[in-house]
Amino acid sequence: MARHRCPSAHKNKQQHLGLLQRLAEHRRFHAAHGYDPHDTQILVNALQPWLHSHIGGVDRELRRCVKLPPS
């Protein structure tokens, strides 16, 4: 997105980094403590609104920066 000079590129990158950190924490927890269905459900419950807000927000902003060929 940087090559398109999209103003939302940094925000998008930061949100993805935050998501990756959360997933890494979850993975470390499982490595240390084993599978925990409750912890996994907490992660899923956090991912659902993240995906909804990210796709509905930042990703839509990014789309405006890229000229897509007509479909």
Secondary structure, DSSP 8 states (H G I E B T S, - for coil): -GGGT-TTHHHHHHHHHHHHHHHHHHHHHHHHH---HHHHHHHHHHHHHHHHHHHHTHHHHHHHHS-----
